[in-house]
């Protein structure tokens, strides 16, 4: 009887495993779209909608940090740097869209490396300028504000994807 139970249990496990394997294989995503095709299907935000989102982010940052008057004065150059970075990203986004519309040929590898080097140098200069205005602002915050700032400002500089700009790790 004990032996029979083992065989029945093994047979039931095997019978349950086979459909699970088949379902898992058939449920695998069929991602055959290219990146540009997926991007084309995504809803595009207008510049006005992007501006409203940016204004909301800045308002949320100021409200969440509970800035006093002295801190608000130190925040202004930080906000200006963030706005400039956003404007630069928008300009680059429009240039990429225009290049796609013109179906321009992809640049050669040395050209792409030169462009990447230029972008990195420009990005380093922007980061240095941001750090210079951010340090006095950050130094003016109390410990609780610093903890909150680490969360709300993490993605405000445009790193990564915007949907996580105010989320903790």
Secondary structure, DSSP 8 states (H G I E B T S, - for coil): -HHHHHHHHHHHHHHHHHHHHHHHHHTS------HHHHHHHS----HHHHHHHHHHHHHHHHHHHT--HHHHHHHHHHHHHHHHHHHHHHHHHHHHHHHHHTT-----HHHHHHHHHHHHHHHHHHHHHHHHHHHHHHHTS-HHHHHHHHHHTTTTT--S-GGGTT---
